[in-house]
Amino acid sequence: MGSLLYGNPGTEISFDDRALMHLQVVITAKLRRRESFLFTWTNSADAGSGRSSIWLDPSSAIFYRFAGSRTPSLNRDWIQALMLSANSAGGMFFSPEPPATPQVLPVSQTSKFANE
């Protein structure tokens, strides 16, 4: 379980490493473009349930701490869903990972396999 630490002295928010990697990609892209936004997530039962939100802007102190040493693979669909949410008026709401869209081969490549 990794953590996103926000602010100074640092509010610690726990996410599994895979989710945290996807959040890092989206948050970094938004802040690199100097775009501020609201980030909301559902708290675990250990954290008292309910929801929490933080305002992220380019001056925010953010630290990503991953529990594992391996970088997780990225799901483009998840990044896109989080980015669409982050660009909405309500801000980014953390959502679970959607299933990855299967890779579709171009017609020119699929017909090659049909003849074998």
N, C-alpha and C positions, 0 to 999 in steps of 0.2 A: 504494500500500500504506500503510494507516494503522497506528497503534500504540496499544496500551493500555499505559500506564506505571503500574506498581503499586509502592507503597511508596516509601521514601525511603532511598537515592538513586534508586530507580526501576528495576525490572526491566522491560525493554521486550519486549512480545509483539506480533508483527506479524500483522495481519489485513487483508484488503482492506476498503476503506471501507464497502462494503455490509454485510459481516458485522459490522464494528465498530459500525455504526449500530444494528443489531439487538441486539448485545450491550449497548450503552449503554442502550437502552430497558429491557431485562430487568434488568440490574444496578441501574440507577437505581430502578426500581420496587421491587425487593427491599430495597435499602438505605434507601429513603424510608420503608418500613414497619419499619425497624430490624431486619430479618431477616438473619442471617449465614448464609453457605453456602460450600461448596467449589466452585471452578470448575476444570474439567479440560479440556485440549485435547491434540490430537496434534501433536507438533512436526514441522516441515518437515524435509526432509533437510538443508537448510542449517543448521538448529539442532540437528542430531545425531539426528533421529528420536526415537522413544520418546514418552512422555507427560509432561506437566507439570501441576501443580495449585497453586492459591493459595487461601488462606482469605480470603474477603471479609467484612468486617463494617463497620458504620457509621463506624468510626474509620479505615478504610483510606484511604490516600492514593492516589487514582486520577485519572489524566489521560488523556483521549482525544485523540489527535492524528490528524486526517484529512488525507490527502494532497491530496484535491480540495476545491474550494470549493462544489460542489453537494451538497445534501442528497439522499441516495438515497431512493427510494420504499420504503415498508415492506411486507413480506409478513406479513400477520396470522398465517398458518399457521406461519411460522418463529418468530415471537414466541411463539406459543402452545406450540410444541414446546420451545423453549428454557426457557420459564417452567415447563412441566410437569417438565422435567428439573431445573431449579433447586429446585423444591419437593419433589423426591424425596430419600430418605435418602442417596443417593450424591452428591447435589449436581449442579450443572449441568455437563453434558458438551457441549462445542461440537460441533454436528452441521452438515453442509452444508445449504444451503437446499433445502427441499422445493418441488415445483412448487406454484404458487399455485392455489387452488381457483377454478374459473371462477365468475363472478358468475351467479347464477340469478335470473331475473326472476320475480316473483310471478305466479301463474296469471292474475290479472286483466289483467296487462300482456301476457303471451304470447298470450292469446286475441285481443287487439286486433290483433296483427301477423298472426295466422293468417287474418284476414278481409280482408287487403289484397291 
